[in-house]
Amino acid sequence: IHPLLDEEVNFVSAFYVPVKEVRLPYGDREVLYLMGYGEVDNSCCTEGGCGYVQVPGYIIDWKFKTDKNGSARTRVEPITDRDTIKDLRRSIADEEGVLQSVVNFE
């Protein structure tokens, strides 16, 4: 399910905001990744935030339908090969200027 970009998703003591959706060519396929940031802002113990990148996987069927809430859906294939994950993590981190540790594969 594609998130609404630039819209806060709130929790009890934090929120996150997806800000960018990218279709990255990789070999003869395309990889979908989402970039955003999150912040702990209502916690009694701490405050802070960070950026994140989520990589759902290889795009199989781009925005093939819209659900009842108006959100687009895309079919993806999870990326499980360790060498591919390592290579993509490095490439995305370099491209987006983030730490490799915030590039997460679902």
Residue frames as a rotation matrix with the C-alpha (Angstrom) as fourth column:
ILE 1
0.591 0.806 0.000 0.00
0.806 -0.591 0.000 0.00
0.000 0.000 -1.000 0.00
HIS 2
-0.320 -0.691 0.648 1.47
0.654 -0.656 -0.376 3.33
0.685 0.304 0.662 -1.02
PRO 3
-0.165 0.233 -0.958 1.49
0.892 -0.380 -0.246 5.85
-0.422 -0.895 -0.145 1.82
LEU 4
0.852 0.360 0.380 0.36
0.465 -0.854 -0.234 9.43
0.240 0.376 -0.895 1.44
LEU 5
-0.160 -0.984 0.080 3.53
0.861 -0.179 -0.475 11.45
0.482 -0.007 0.876 1.08
ASP 6
-0.767 -0.315 0.559 4.19
0.053 -0.899 -0.434 14.35
0.639 -0.303 0.707 3.45
GLU 7
0.337 0.894 0.296 1.37
-0.473 -0.111 0.874 13.22
0.814 -0.435 0.385 5.80
GLU 8
-0.561 -0.528 0.637 2.17
-0.801 0.151 -0.580 12.49
0.210 -0.836 -0.508 9.46
VAL 9
0.228 0.534 -0.814 1.31
0.021 0.833 0.553 9.06
0.973 -0.143 0.179 10.80
ASN 10
-0.132 -0.225 0.965 0.86
-0.821 -0.520 -0.234 9.55
0.555 -0.824 -0.116 14.54
PHE 11
-0.068 0.047 -0.997 1.37
0.464 0.886 0.010 7.19
0.883 -0.462 -0.082 17.46
VAL 12
0.725 0.403 -0.559 1.07
0.658 -0.166 0.735 7.72
0.204 -0.900 -0.385 21.21
SER 13
0.590 -0.565 -0.577 4.52
0.243 -0.557 0.794 9.26
-0.770 -0.609 -0.191 21.64
ALA 14
-0.542 -0.836 -0.079 5.85
0.089 -0.151 0.984 9.59
-0.835 0.527 0.157 18.11
PHE 15
0.704 0.682 -0.198 5.12
-0.193 -0.085 -0.978 10.09
-0.684 0.726 0.072 14.44
TYR 16
-0.441 -0.809 0.390 6.66
0.403 0.210 0.891 9.31
-0.802 0.550 0.233 11.08
VAL 17
0.468 0.525 -0.711 6.32
-0.381 -0.606 -0.698 11.00
-0.797 0.598 -0.084 7.69
PRO 18
0.048 -0.425 0.904 6.94
0.789 0.571 0.227 9.26
-0.613 0.702 0.363 4.37
VAL 19
0.235 -0.010 -0.972 8.33
-0.173 -0.984 -0.031 11.91
-0.957 0.176 -0.233 2.04
LYS 20
-0.105 -0.387 -0.916 9.61
-0.967 -0.175 0.184 10.20
-0.231 0.905 -0.356 -1.09
GLU 21
0.553 0.285 0.783 8.87
-0.066 0.952 -0.301 7.14
-0.830 0.115 0.545 -3.19
VAL 22
-0.065 -0.714 -0.697 11.49
-0.896 -0.266 0.356 5.90
-0.440 0.648 -0.622 -5.66
ARG 23
0.943 0.184 0.277 11.54
-0.015 0.856 -0.517 3.36
-0.333 0.483 0.810 -8.48
LEU 24
0.195 -0.972 -0.130 15.21
-0.743 -0.233 0.628 2.41
-0.641 -0.026 -0.767 -8.71
PRO 25
0.742 -0.039 -0.670 16.45
-0.525 0.587 -0.616 0.54
0.417 0.809 0.415 -11.79
TYR 26
0.072 -0.719 0.692 18.53
-0.809 0.364 0.462 -2.45
-0.584 -0.592 -0.555 -10.66
GLY 27
-0.745 -0.339 0.575 19.82
0.084 0.807 0.585 -4.84
-0.662 0.484 -0.572 -13.31
ASP 28
-0.874 0.479 0.076 16.85
0.096 0.016 0.995 -5.78
0.476 0.877 -0.060 -15.47
ARG 29
-0.031 0.868 -0.495 14.35
0.920 0.218 0.325 -5.03
0.390 -0.446 -0.806 -12.67
GLU 30
-0.178 0.027 0.984 13.10
-0.210 -0.978 -0.011 -2.10
0.961 -0.209 0.179 -10.60
VAL 31
-0.526 -0.041 -0.849 13.27
0.787 0.356 -0.504 -1.78
0.323 -0.934 -0.155 -6.82
LEU 32
0.397 0.691 0.604 10.72
0.193 -0.706 0.681 0.23
0.897 -0.154 -0.413 -4.83
TYR 33
-0.457 -0.431 -0.778 11.93
0.852 0.041 -0.522 2.20
0.257 -0.901 0.349 -1.83
LEU 34
0.623 0.691 0.368 10.33
0.427 -0.694 0.579 4.77
0.655 -0.204 -0.727 0.44
MET 35
-0.570 -0.816 -0.095 12.17
0.595 -0.330 -0.732 7.46
0.567 -0.474 0.674 2.33
GLY 36
0.521 0.753 0.402 10.94
0.198 -0.564 0.801 9.40
0.830 -0.338 -0.443 5.35
TYR 37
-0.664 -0.684 0.302 11.66
-0.168 -0.257 -0.952 10.55
0.728 -0.683 0.056 8.85
GLY 38
0.348 0.739 -0.577 10.33
0.522 0.359 0.774 9.81
0.779 -0.571 -0.261 12.29
GLU 39
-0.520 -0.487 0.702 10.37
-0.295 -0.668 -0.683 11.63
0.802 -0.562 0.204 15.58
VAL 40
-0.120 0.414 -0.902 9.67
0.913 0.403 0.063 10.78
0.390 -0.816 -0.426 19.21
ASP 41
-0.595 -0.092 0.799 8.00
0.091 -0.995 -0.047 13.98
0.799 0.044 0.600 20.38
ASN 42
0.209 0.765 0.610 5.54
-0.669 -0.343 0.659 13.14
0.713 -0.546 0.440 23.17
SER 43
0.289 -0.184 -0.940 7.49
0.438 0.898 -0.041 10.74
0.851 -0.400 0.340 25.32
CYS 44
0.981 0.064 0.184 8.09
-0.136 -0.455 0.880 11.31
0.140 -0.888 -0.438 29.03
CYS 45
0.676 -0.730 0.103 11.58
0.399 0.479 0.782 9.84
-0.620 -0.488 0.615 28.75
THR 46
-0.438 -0.898 0.047 13.22
0.435 -0.166 0.885 11.15
-0.786 0.408 0.464 25.59
GLU 47
0.733 0.539 -0.414 12.91
-0.165 -0.449 -0.878 13.04
-0.659 0.712 -0.240 22.34
GLY 48
-0.428 -0.895 -0.123 14.68
-0.309 0.017 0.951 12.57
-0.849 0.445 -0.284 19.05
GLY 49
0.721 0.677 -0.146 14.30
-0.350 0.174 -0.921 11.57
-0.598 0.715 0.362 15.46
CYS 50
-0.461 -0.857 0.230 15.91
-0.129 0.321 0.938 10.00
-0.878 0.403 -0.259 12.44
GLY 51
-0.029 0.370 -0.929 15.50
-0.994 -0.110 -0.013 9.36
-0.107 0.923 0.371 8.76
TYR 52
-0.160 -0.010 0.987 14.63
-0.147 0.989 -0.014 5.98
-0.976 -0.148 -0.160 7.35
VAL 53
-0.360 0.116 -0.926 14.43
-0.928 0.053 0.368 4.11
0.092 0.992 0.089 4.07
GLN 54
0.061 0.455 0.888 12.11
-0.338 0.847 -0.411 1.12
-0.939 -0.276 0.206 3.58
VAL 55
-0.615 -0.266 -0.742 12.71
-0.788 0.197 0.583 -1.26
-0.009 0.944 -0.331 0.69
PRO 56
0.312 0.816 0.486 9.61
-0.728 0.535 -0.429 -3.42
-0.610 -0.220 0.761 0.11
GLY 57
-0.021 -0.392 0.920 11.26
0.255 0.887 0.384 -5.20
-0.967 0.243 0.081 -2.84
TYR 58
-0.947 -0.282 0.155 11.28
0.182 -0.074 0.980 -5.66
-0.265 0.957 0.121 -6.60
ILE 59
-0.291 0.871 -0.395 8.29
-0.713 -0.473 -0.518 -4.14
-0.638 0.131 0.759 -8.39
ILE 60
-0.755 0.154 0.638 6.10
0.393 0.885 0.251 -6.83
-0.525 0.440 -0.728 -9.95
ASP 61
-0.168 0.794 0.584 2.89
0.897 -0.123 0.425 -4.89
0.409 0.595 -0.692 -10.72
TRP 62
-0.936 -0.341 -0.086 3.01
0.348 -0.866 -0.359 -1.09
0.048 -0.366 0.930 -10.27
LYS 63
-0.731 0.663 -0.162 -0.12
-0.442 -0.642 -0.627 0.48
-0.519 -0.386 0.762 -8.76
PHE 64
-0.952 0.296 -0.079 -2.31
0.145 0.662 0.735 -2.30
0.270 0.688 -0.673 -10.10
LYS 65
0.016 0.999 -0.033 -5.34
0.675 0.013 0.738 -1.20
0.737 -0.034 -0.675 -8.08
THR 66
-0.633 -0.071 0.771 -6.67
-0.409 -0.814 -0.411 1.30
0.657 -0.576 0.487 -5.56
ASP 67
-0.760 0.353 -0.546 -8.18
0.613 0.668 -0.422 0.15
0.216 -0.656 -0.723 -2.25
LYS 68
0.201 0.979 0.022 -11.41
0.889 -0.192 0.416 1.45
0.411 -0.064 -0.909 -0.69
ASN 69
0.448 -0.112 -0.887 -9.46
0.601 -0.697 0.391 4.26
-0.662 -0.709 -0.245 1.06
GLY 70
0.992 -0.031 -0.125 -8.02
-0.114 -0.658 -0.745 5.52
-0.059 0.753 -0.656 -2.23
SER 71
0.228 -0.967 0.114 -4.51
-0.644 -0.061 0.763 4.18
-0.731 -0.247 -0.636 -1.59
ALA 72
0.467 -0.168 -0.868 -2.66
-0.791 0.358 -0.495 2.65
0.394 0.918 0.034 -4.54
ARG 73
0.617 -0.274 0.737 -1.35
-0.303 0.782 0.545 -0.89
-0.726 -0.560 0.400 -4.24
THR 74
0.282 -0.620 -0.733 1.74
-0.902 0.089 -0.422 -2.36
0.327 0.780 -0.534 -5.87
ARG 75
0.998 -0.053 0.015 2.80
0.047 0.963 0.266 -5.99
-0.029 -0.265 0.964 -5.93
VAL 76
0.302 -0.953 0.025 6.41
-0.922 -0.298 -0.245 -6.51
0.241 0.051 -0.969 -4.89
GLU 77
0.718 -0.254 -0.648 8.77
0.240 0.964 -0.112 -9.44
0.654 -0.075 0.753 -4.50
PRO 78
0.909 -0.407 0.086 10.86
-0.234 -0.329 0.915 -9.29
-0.344 -0.852 -0.395 -1.32
ILE 79
0.424 -0.865 -0.267 14.61
-0.504 0.020 -0.864 -9.12
0.753 0.501 -0.428 -1.81
THR 80
0.971 0.023 0.237 16.29
-0.210 0.549 0.809 -11.94
-0.111 -0.836 0.538 0.09
ASP 81
0.586 -0.810 0.002 19.71
0.633 0.455 -0.626 -12.35
0.507 0.369 0.779 -1.52
ARG 82
0.604 -0.358 -0.712 22.32
0.619 -0.353 0.702 -11.08
-0.502 -0.865 0.008 0.98
ASP 83
-0.507 -0.847 0.159 24.71
0.749 -0.341 0.568 -9.75
-0.427 0.407 0.807 -1.66
THR 84
-0.261 0.520 0.813 21.89
0.673 -0.505 0.540 -7.87
0.691 0.689 -0.218 -3.41
ILE 85
0.773 0.555 -0.306 20.73
0.588 -0.446 0.675 -6.39
0.238 -0.702 -0.672 -0.10
LYS 86
0.181 -0.805 -0.566 24.28
0.693 -0.304 0.654 -5.29
-0.698 -0.510 0.503 0.73
ASP 87
-0.682 -0.447 0.578 24.72
0.731 -0.392 0.559 -3.70
-0.023 0.804 0.594 -2.71
LEU 88
0.060 0.806 0.589 21.34
0.608 -0.498 0.619 -1.94
0.792 0.321 -0.520 -2.63
ARG 89
0.702 0.171 -0.692 21.85
0.701 -0.337 0.628 -0.75
-0.125 -0.926 -0.356 0.94
ARG 90
-0.268 -0.897 -0.352 25.13
0.673 -0.435 0.598 0.89
-0.690 -0.076 0.720 -0.06
SER 91
-0.682 0.021 0.731 23.73
0.668 -0.389 0.635 2.38
0.297 0.921 0.251 -3.30
ILE 92
0.358 0.906 0.227 20.61
0.642 -0.416 0.645 3.83
0.678 -0.085 -0.730 -1.68
ALA 93
0.548 -0.223 -0.806 22.55
0.719 -0.366 0.590 5.20
-0.427 -0.903 -0.041 1.29
ASP 94
-0.576 -0.817 -0.007 25.00
0.659 -0.470 0.588 6.92
-0.484 0.334 0.809 -1.06
GLU 95
-0.508 0.448 0.736 22.21
0.636 -0.382 0.671 8.30
0.581 0.809 -0.091 -3.26
GLU 96
0.489 0.862 0.131 20.09
0.477 -0.391 0.787 9.59
0.730 -0.322 -0.602 -0.38
GLY 97
-0.272 -0.685 0.675 22.89
-0.279 -0.616 -0.737 10.68
0.921 -0.389 -0.024 1.96
VAL 98
0.646 0.496 0.581 21.77
-0.719 0.139 0.681 8.43
0.257 -0.857 0.446 4.83
LEU 99
-0.364 -0.724 0.586 23.51
-0.860 0.503 0.088 5.82
-0.359 -0.472 -0.805 6.94
GLN 100
-0.590 0.108 -0.800 23.38
-0.460 0.769 0.443 2.28
0.664 0.630 -0.404 5.60
SER 101
-0.961 0.173 -0.214 21.88
0.275 0.625 -0.730 1.18
0.007 -0.761 -0.649 8.92
VAL 102
-0.456 0.854 -0.248 18.64
-0.303 -0.411 -0.860 3.09
-0.837 -0.317 0.446 8.23
VAL 103
-0.317 0.336 -0.887 18.04
-0.918 0.124 0.376 1.29
0.236 0.934 0.269 4.90
ASN 104
-0.490 0.245 0.837 15.64
-0.492 0.714 -0.498 -1.49
-0.719 -0.655 -0.230 5.91
PHE 105
-0.724 0.269 -0.635 14.36
-0.473 0.478 0.741 -4.42
0.503 0.836 -0.218 3.88
GLU 106
-0.014 0.820 0.573 10.93
-0.983 0.093 -0.157 -5.78
-0.182 -0.565 0.805 4.79
